[in-house]
């Protein structure tokens, strides 16, 4: 998790007596409730009905790849047993290929 998320969770814990991070009226929020509410908000916002809670995981991985994370790093973060499962995100990094090729244009600053 990044530092922003860590700060949010620390703040929530500071004002929450429960052992659970996310609660409603002092009770842990169940996964089914979150999934149902997420779908309800998707529909209310007029977004694509194919979006679901798992789409957030896909977005997380996509944004990491687009920001330059390697497929291997993303695979580890997602907990994939095989990097082949993570390969579906590889196409998102193709626009950065010209940047990689342009590395050859940079002069070597190491001493001869």
C-alpha atoms as a printed R data frame, in Angstrom:
    type eleno elety resid chain resno       x       y       z
1   ATOM     1    CA   UNK     A     1   0.000   0.000   0.000
2   ATOM     2    CA   UNK     A     2   1.195   3.494  -0.674
3   ATOM     3    CA   UNK     A     3   1.747   6.210   1.933
4   ATOM     4    CA   UNK     A     4  -1.567   7.971   1.222
5   ATOM     5    CA   UNK     A     5  -3.561   4.814   1.947
6   ATOM     6    CA   UNK     A     6  -1.491   4.107   5.059
7   ATOM     7    CA   UNK     A     7  -2.245   7.598   6.422
8   ATOM     8    CA   UNK     A     8  -5.978   7.169   5.764
9   ATOM     9    CA   UNK     A     9  -6.033   3.815   7.550
10  ATOM    10    CA   UNK     A    10  -4.101   5.213  10.525
11  ATOM    11    CA   UNK     A    11  -6.585   8.075  10.788
12  ATOM    12    CA   UNK     A    12  -9.542   5.677  10.656
13  ATOM    13    CA   UNK     A    13  -8.003   3.476  13.342
14  ATOM    14    CA   UNK     A    14  -7.350   6.471  15.580
15  ATOM    15    CA   UNK     A    15 -11.089   7.261  15.758
16  ATOM    16    CA   UNK     A    16 -12.341   3.676  15.702
17  ATOM    17    CA   UNK     A    17 -12.610   1.454  18.777
18  ATOM    18    CA   UNK     A    18 -13.377  -1.639  16.688
19  ATOM    19    CA   UNK     A    19 -10.712  -4.153  15.657
20  ATOM    20    CA   UNK     A    20 -12.090  -3.704  12.106
21  ATOM    21    CA   UNK     A    21 -10.976  -0.845   9.885
22  ATOM    22    CA   UNK     A    22 -14.270  -0.350   8.077
23  ATOM    23    CA   UNK     A    23 -17.397  -0.490  10.187
24  ATOM    24    CA   UNK     A    24 -21.018   0.545  10.072
25  ATOM    25    CA   UNK     A    25 -22.715   1.213  13.399
26  ATOM    26    CA   UNK     A    26 -19.829  -0.524  15.155
27  ATOM    27    CA   UNK     A    27 -20.050  -3.733  13.117
28  ATOM    28    CA   UNK     A    28 -17.642  -4.970  10.459
29  ATOM    29    CA   UNK     A    29 -18.832  -4.302   6.924
30  ATOM    30    CA   UNK     A    30 -19.346  -7.578   5.100
31  ATOM    31    CA   UNK     A    31 -17.819  -8.146   1.654
32  ATOM    32    CA   UNK     A    32 -21.222  -8.811   0.059
33  ATOM    33    CA   UNK     A    33 -22.456  -5.428   1.279
34  ATOM    34    CA   UNK     A    34 -19.486  -3.626  -0.265
35  ATOM    35    CA   UNK     A    35 -19.916  -5.427  -3.586
36  ATOM    36    CA   UNK     A    36 -23.646  -4.662  -3.646
37  ATOM    37    CA   UNK     A    37 -23.172  -0.972  -2.755
38  ATOM    38    CA   UNK     A    38 -20.402  -0.598  -5.338
39  ATOM    39    CA   UNK     A    39 -22.674  -1.944  -8.086
40  ATOM    40    CA   UNK     A    40 -25.483   0.340  -6.910
41  ATOM    41    CA   UNK     A    41 -23.198   3.397  -7.174
42  ATOM    42    CA   UNK     A    42 -21.952   2.313 -10.623
43  ATOM    43    CA   UNK     A    43 -25.537   2.184 -11.886
44  ATOM    44    CA   UNK     A    44 -26.508   5.444 -10.170
45  ATOM    45    CA   UNK     A    45 -23.538   7.190 -11.799
46  ATOM    46    CA   UNK     A    46 -24.593   5.854 -15.211
47  ATOM    47    CA   UNK     A    47 -21.312   4.032 -15.701
48  ATOM    48    CA   UNK     A    48 -20.786   0.826 -17.644
49  ATOM    49    CA   UNK     A    49 -22.783  -1.914 -15.895
50  ATOM    50    CA   UNK     A    50 -19.964  -4.368 -16.634
51  ATOM    51    CA   UNK     A    51 -17.869  -2.611 -13.976
52  ATOM    52    CA   UNK     A    52 -17.697  -4.439 -10.672
53  ATOM    53    CA   UNK     A    53 -15.678  -4.290  -7.477
54  ATOM    54    CA   UNK     A    54 -12.965  -6.480  -9.038
55  ATOM    55    CA   UNK     A    55 -12.550  -3.759 -11.685
56  ATOM    56    CA   UNK     A    56 -10.738  -1.726  -9.027
57  ATOM    57    CA   UNK     A    57  -8.018  -4.390  -8.893
58  ATOM    58    CA   UNK     A    58  -7.698  -4.240 -12.673
59  ATOM    59    CA   UNK     A    59  -7.449  -0.435 -12.554
60  ATOM    60    CA   UNK     A    60  -4.776  -0.655  -9.843
61  ATOM    61    CA   UNK     A    61  -2.672  -2.992 -11.968
62  ATOM    62    CA   UNK     A    62  -3.232  -0.969 -15.145
63  ATOM    63    CA   UNK     A    63  -2.181   2.287 -13.517
64  ATOM    64    CA   UNK     A    64   0.956   0.677 -12.091
65  ATOM    65    CA   UNK     A    65   1.990  -0.594 -15.527
66  ATOM    66    CA   UNK     A    66   1.224   2.768 -17.125
67  ATOM    67    CA   UNK     A    67   3.375   4.497 -14.478
68  ATOM    68    CA   UNK     A    68   6.311   2.250 -15.377
69  ATOM    69    CA   UNK     A    69   6.076  -0.667 -12.951
70  ATOM    70    CA   UNK     A    70   7.327  -3.908 -14.482
71  ATOM    71    CA   UNK     A    71   5.001  -6.805 -15.101
72  ATOM    72    CA   UNK     A    72   7.028  -8.759 -12.540
73  ATOM    73    CA   UNK     A    73   6.474  -6.108  -9.863
74  ATOM    74    CA   UNK     A    74   2.749  -5.923 -10.596
75  ATOM    75    CA   UNK     A    75   2.530  -9.714 -10.546
76  ATOM    76    CA   UNK     A    76   4.046  -9.790  -7.053
77  ATOM    77    CA   UNK     A    77   1.709  -7.053  -5.794
78  ATOM    78    CA   UNK     A    78  -1.361  -8.848  -7.172
79  ATOM    79    CA   UNK     A    79  -0.207 -12.141  -5.685
80  ATOM    80    CA   UNK     A    80  -0.250 -13.988  -8.987
81  ATOM    81    CA   UNK     A    81   1.488 -17.354  -8.797
82  ATOM    82    CA   UNK     A    82   2.508 -17.078 -12.444
83  ATOM    83    CA   UNK     A    83   3.569 -13.878 -14.222
84  ATOM    84    CA   UNK     A    84   1.637 -15.111 -17.281
85  ATOM    85    CA   UNK     A    85  -1.551 -14.188 -15.437
86  ATOM    86    CA   UNK     A    86  -0.299 -10.606 -15.225
87  ATOM    87    CA   UNK     A    87   0.639 -10.453 -18.922
88  ATOM    88    CA   UNK     A    88  -2.832  -9.089 -19.768
89  ATOM    89    CA   UNK     A    89  -1.503  -5.710 -18.616
90  ATOM    90    CA   UNK     A    90   1.654  -5.829 -20.761
91  ATOM    91    CA   UNK     A    91   0.039  -4.041 -23.721
92  ATOM    92    CA   UNK     A    92  -0.439  -0.958 -21.555
93  ATOM    93    CA   UNK     A    93   3.304  -0.366 -21.474
94  ATOM    94    CA   UNK     A    94   3.881  -0.470 -25.255
95  ATOM    95    CA   UNK     A    95   3.672   3.320 -25.609
96  ATOM    96    CA   UNK     A    96   6.773   3.528 -23.432
97  ATOM    97    CA   UNK     A    97   8.833   1.445 -25.856
98  ATOM    98    CA   UNK     A    98  10.049   4.539 -27.702
99  ATOM    99    CA   UNK     A    99  11.368   5.898 -24.405
100 ATOM   100    CA   UNK     A   100  13.346   2.710 -23.922
101 ATOM   101    CA   UNK     A   101  14.786   2.823 -27.444
102 ATOM   102    CA   UNK     A   102  15.718   6.476 -26.916
103 ATOM   103    CA   UNK     A   103  17.938   5.413 -24.027
104 ATOM   104    CA   UNK     A   104  20.446   4.494 -26.734
105 ATOM   105    CA   UNK     A   105  20.589   8.175 -27.751
106 ATOM   106    CA   UNK     A   106  21.829   9.205 -24.331
107 ATOM   107    CA   UNK     A   107  25.537   9.666 -24.061
108 ATOM   108    CA   UNK     A   108  27.381   7.374 -21.744
109 ATOM   109    CA   UNK     A   109  28.718   9.462 -18.884
110 ATOM   110    CA   UNK     A   110  30.928   6.739 -17.507
111 ATOM   111    CA   UNK     A   111  34.700   7.309 -17.691
112 ATOM   112    CA   UNK     A   112  36.593   5.532 -20.461
